[in-house]
């Protein structure tokens, strides 16, 4: 087990590095990519990259909280990740338990609320128990929402929403003329959460990989070649500053 590190240190990050404190994205989503490549470059097993990436989650959650971001959604395990070697899948599904075992006291102390999106039911019991315990312990916190996408796939999410809409129509709980984008959004995993203002992807890849396809329709995208284990608070601030230079028109002029 890793030595316990402070989730938040006494020195707050200098948010003056942001160009506009009045233009902070409410919701930032991150596709954390590059753990395996980071490990391979160092002659290490892939799980070493995932372990290193776990510590980066701590740093970026701290940075997001200090910047007064309301929601930080992290793509932790996708529905496609089951195709990886069993040893790697097993490790990835144990990471939430390890992360929360180390950092949950600091999360609670610093008013962080744990949430999840994804097909939760099919996850191993040890993953579900750790996450459910953390969600229960932080349910009354009203600071940063640290939202983990676990066994998440956007196409599955949308398909399940469509099936539920059809079921509700068949049960006369919903009429076709009432269905619009706003109502449909309530059938998604992210109901009650603001849509992402900014989507970050690390490691140089420039695709969504089945992540929040409905929710990022008007998000700003920011890509970096930096591998996730090398992603720092400074890189995060760089992404926020770039976001602040953009004009969001939502299809208008």
Secondary structure, 3 states (H helix, E strand, C coil): CCCCCCCCCCCCCCHHHCCCCCCCCCEEEEECCCHHHHHHHCCCCHHHHHHHHHHHHHHHHHHHHHCCCCEEEEEEEEHHHHHCCHHHHHHHHHHHHHHHHHHHHHHHHCCCEEEEECCHHHCCHHHHHHHHHHHHHHCCCCCCEEEEEEEECHHHHHHHHHHHHHHHHHCCCCCHHHCCHHHHHCCCCCCCCCCCCEEEECCCCCCCCCCCCCCCCCCEEEECCCCHHHCCHHHHHHHHHHHHCCCCCCCCC
